[in-house]
Amino acid sequence: MNTPNLETTVGELVRAAPIRARVFEKLGIDYCCGGKKPLAEVCTAKGLDAATVLTMLEALDGAAAGDAPVDANAMSMAQLCDHIETAHHGYLREELPRLDFMTRKVAAVHGADEPRLIEVRSVFERFAPELMSHMADEEAAVFPRIRKLDSTTGSPAGREELNAAISELEREHADAGGALERFRELTDGYVPPEWACNTFRALYDGLARLERDMHQHVHKENNVLFPRALAAA
């Protein structure tokens, strides 16, 4: 990953680290068709402070390099519910709309050259709303009951009822895992072709990060939170 600087074109910056596309998208900077312009020129044209944009890019690079898994076993069940909602559900609520736009755009522009992009879009159209519904169910029904198991004043949920709810969540996790496997197959392990534009590359980077986050997310629930909740109930 090269260090961002004002002389480098925005296209080169994204090509070196596709996650930087997130900063440019937030600022309304065209890194695809307008990707041949140096960052300094783009900032001037957009009326943006170049030093601030550089700081944003460097902060994103640092966050990506410094990602470290948390110790889910060291948390109480209530803390783990809070962590999952903040770190994983929050990420998905921000990222899924971005990926929705990108899967639609890249499939429309490049689907004729790479037909598998059409299926990527089709799989995503089923995956995203199902996942949003899944998270809503967890936050409204299951996590509050699990938090009560950590409370000295709350009454614990019945084990049979909780077991049924958790079984359904785990089934939905398996469905999501199948969609992630299909994304990986359709994208050759998230490796874009040499001719891919920067939006195409940013999409594959986003899908790869989605897979990594979902694997951590589901692990914390299936292998840590849910077994502890059932044991406590």
C-alpha positions as CSV (number, residue, x, y, z in Angstrom):
1,M,0.0,0.0,0.0
2,N,1.6,3.3,-1.1
3,T,1.4,6.4,1.1
4,P,-1.2,8.8,-0.3
5,N,0.2,12.1,-1.6
6,L,-1.2,15.0,-3.5
7,E,0.7,14.3,-6.8
8,T,-0.7,10.8,-7.1
9,T,-3.9,10.4,-9.2
10,V,-7.0,9.4,-7.4
11,G,-7.3,6.4,-9.7
12,E,-3.8,5.2,-8.6
13,L,-4.6,5.7,-5.0
14,V,-7.7,3.5,-5.2
15,R,-5.9,0.9,-7.3
16,A,-3.2,0.6,-4.7
17,A,-5.8,0.3,-1.8
18,P,-9.4,-0.1,-3.0
19,I,-10.7,0.7,0.5
20,R,-9.8,4.4,-0.2
21,A,-12.8,4.5,-2.5
22,R,-14.9,5.0,0.6
23,V,-13.3,8.4,1.3
24,F,-13.7,9.5,-2.3
25,E,-17.3,8.3,-2.5
26,K,-18.1,10.2,0.7
27,L,-16.6,13.4,-0.8
28,G,-18.2,13.0,-4.2
29,I,-14.8,12.5,-5.9
30,D,-14.9,10.5,-9.2
31,Y,-12.1,8.0,-8.9
32,C,-13.2,5.9,-11.9
33,C,-13.8,7.9,-15.1
34,G,-12.0,10.9,-13.5
35,G,-9.3,8.8,-12.0
36,K,-6.4,10.2,-14.0
37,K,-6.4,13.5,-12.2
38,P,-3.9,14.1,-9.3
39,L,-5.4,14.4,-5.9
40,A,-4.4,18.0,-5.5
41,E,-6.1,19.0,-8.7
42,V,-9.3,17.2,-7.7
43,C,-9.4,18.8,-4.3
44,T,-9.0,22.3,-5.8
45,A,-11.8,21.6,-8.3
46,K,-14.1,20.4,-5.6
47,G,-13.2,23.2,-3.1
48,L,-11.8,20.6,-0.6
49,D,-8.9,21.1,1.8
50,A,-6.2,18.8,0.4
51,A,-4.5,18.3,3.8
52,T,-7.9,17.2,5.3
53,V,-8.4,14.7,2.5
54,L,-4.9,13.3,2.9
55,T,-5.6,12.9,6.7
56,M,-8.8,11.0,5.9
57,L,-7.0,8.7,3.6
58,E,-4.2,8.1,6.0
59,A,-6.6,7.4,8.9
60,L,-8.4,4.9,6.7
61,D,-5.1,3.2,5.8
62,G,-4.2,3.0,9.5
63,A,-7.5,1.6,10.5
64,A,-7.3,-1.1,7.9
65,A,-3.8,-2.0,8.9
66,G,-4.6,-2.0,12.6
67,D,-7.7,-4.1,12.6
68,A,-7.5,-6.7,15.4
69,P,-10.0,-9.2,16.5
70,V,-11.6,-8.6,19.9
71,D,-11.6,-11.3,22.6
72,A,-15.3,-12.2,22.6
73,N,-14.8,-14.8,25.4
74,A,-13.7,-12.0,27.8
75,M,-17.0,-10.1,27.4
76,S,-20.2,-10.6,29.3
77,M,-23.2,-11.7,27.2
78,A,-24.6,-8.2,27.4
79,Q,-21.3,-6.7,26.4
80,L,-21.0,-9.1,23.5
81,C,-24.6,-8.2,22.3
82,D,-23.6,-4.5,22.4
83,H,-20.4,-5.2,20.6
84,I,-22.1,-7.2,17.8
85,E,-24.7,-4.5,17.3
86,T,-22.2,-1.7,17.2
87,A,-19.3,-3.3,15.3
88,H,-21.0,-5.7,13.0
89,H,-24.7,-4.6,12.6
90,G,-23.5,-1.0,12.4
91,Y,-21.0,-1.9,9.7
92,L,-23.6,-3.8,7.7
93,R,-26.2,-1.0,7.8
94,E,-23.6,1.4,6.4
95,E,-21.9,-1.1,3.9
96,L,-24.9,-2.9,2.4
97,P,-26.4,0.2,0.7
98,R,-22.9,1.0,-0.7
99,L,-22.5,-2.5,-2.1
100,D,-26.1,-2.5,-3.4
101,F,-25.2,0.5,-5.5
102,M,-21.9,-0.9,-6.6
103,T,-23.2,-4.4,-7.6
104,R,-25.9,-2.7,-9.6
105,K,-23.6,-0.3,-11.3
106,V,-20.8,-2.7,-12.1
107,A,-23.2,-5.4,-13.4
108,A,-24.8,-2.8,-15.7
109,V,-21.6,-1.5,-17.1
110,H,-19.4,-4.6,-17.2
111,G,-21.9,-7.5,-17.2
112,A,-21.6,-8.0,-21.0
113,D,-17.8,-8.6,-20.6
114,E,-18.1,-10.5,-17.3
115,P,-21.5,-12.2,-17.2
116,R,-20.9,-13.6,-13.7
117,L,-21.4,-10.0,-12.4
118,I,-25.0,-10.4,-13.2
119,E,-25.3,-13.3,-10.8
120,V,-23.3,-11.4,-8.2
121,R,-26.0,-8.8,-8.4
122,S,-28.7,-11.4,-8.2
123,V,-27.2,-13.1,-5.2
124,F,-26.7,-9.8,-3.5
125,E,-30.4,-8.7,-4.1
126,R,-31.5,-11.7,-2.0
127,F,-28.7,-11.6,0.5
128,A,-29.0,-8.0,1.7
129,P,-32.7,-7.8,2.6
130,E,-32.6,-11.1,4.3
131,L,-29.6,-10.0,6.4
132,M,-31.2,-6.7,7.4
133,S,-34.3,-8.6,8.5
134,H,-32.1,-11.1,10.5
135,M,-30.4,-8.2,12.3
136,A,-33.7,-6.6,13.2
137,D,-35.0,-9.9,14.7
138,E,-31.8,-10.3,16.8
139,E,-32.0,-6.7,18.1
140,A,-35.7,-6.7,18.8
141,A,-36.3,-10.2,20.2
142,V,-33.2,-12.3,20.9
143,F,-30.5,-10.0,22.2
144,P,-32.8,-8.3,24.8
145,R,-33.6,-11.8,26.2
146,I,-29.9,-12.7,26.3
147,R,-29.1,-9.5,28.1
148,K,-31.6,-10.4,30.8
149,L,-29.5,-13.5,31.5
150,D,-26.7,-11.2,32.5
151,S,-29.0,-9.1,34.7
152,T,-29.5,-9.7,38.4
153,T,-33.0,-8.2,38.2
154,G,-34.3,-9.5,34.9
155,S,-36.0,-12.8,34.6
156,P,-34.3,-15.3,32.3
157,A,-36.0,-16.5,29.1
158,G,-37.2,-20.0,28.8
159,R,-34.6,-22.3,27.4
160,E,-36.9,-24.0,24.9
161,E,-38.2,-20.7,23.4
162,L,-34.7,-19.3,23.3
163,N,-33.3,-22.5,21.7
164,A,-36.0,-22.3,18.9
165,A,-35.1,-18.6,18.2
166,I,-31.4,-19.3,18.1
167,S,-31.9,-22.3,15.9
168,E,-33.6,-20.1,13.4
169,L,-30.9,-17.5,13.5
170,E,-28.2,-20.2,12.9
171,R,-30.2,-21.5,9.9
172,E,-30.2,-17.9,8.5
173,H,-26.4,-17.7,9.2
174,A,-26.0,-20.8,7.1
175,D,-28.0,-19.2,4.3
176,A,-25.8,-16.1,4.5
177,G,-22.7,-18.3,4.5
178,G,-23.9,-19.9,1.3
179,A,-24.3,-16.5,-0.4
180,L,-20.8,-15.5,0.7
181,E,-19.4,-18.7,-0.8
182,R,-21.1,-17.9,-4.0
183,F,-19.7,-14.4,-4.1
184,R,-16.2,-15.9,-3.7
185,E,-16.8,-18.4,-6.5
186,L,-18.2,-15.9,-8.9
187,T,-15.3,-13.4,-8.3
188,D,-12.4,-15.9,-8.4
189,G,-11.7,-15.2,-4.8
190,Y,-12.3,-11.4,-5.2
191,V,-9.5,-11.1,-7.7
192,P,-10.6,-8.6,-10.5
193,P,-9.5,-9.0,-14.1
194,E,-6.6,-6.9,-15.2
195,W,-8.9,-4.7,-17.3
196,A,-11.2,-3.9,-14.4
197,C,-11.9,-0.2,-13.6
198,N,-11.5,1.2,-10.2
199,T,-15.2,0.9,-9.3
200,F,-15.0,-2.8,-10.3
201,R,-12.0,-3.2,-8.0
202,A,-13.6,-1.3,-5.2
203,L,-16.6,-3.7,-5.4
204,Y,-14.4,-6.8,-5.1
205,D,-12.6,-5.2,-2.2
206,G,-15.9,-4.4,-0.5
207,L,-17.2,-8.0,-1.0
208,A,-13.9,-9.4,0.4
209,R,-14.2,-7.2,3.5
210,L,-17.9,-8.1,3.8
211,E,-16.9,-11.8,3.9
212,R,-14.2,-11.3,6.6
213,D,-16.6,-9.2,8.8
214,M,-19.4,-11.8,8.4
215,H,-17.1,-14.6,9.4
216,Q,-16.1,-12.8,12.6
217,H,-19.7,-11.8,13.2
218,V,-21.2,-15.2,12.9
219,H,-18.4,-16.8,14.9
220,K,-19.1,-14.5,17.8
221,E,-22.7,-15.5,17.8
222,N,-22.7,-19.2,16.8
223,N,-19.6,-20.2,18.8
224,V,-19.6,-17.8,21.8
225,L,-22.8,-15.9,22.5
226,F,-25.5,-18.5,21.7
227,P,-23.9,-21.5,23.5
228,R,-23.3,-19.3,26.6
229,A,-26.9,-18.0,26.5
230,L,-28.4,-21.5,26.2
231,A,-26.2,-22.7,29.1
232,A,-27.3,-19.8,31.2
233,A,-31.0,-20.3,30.4
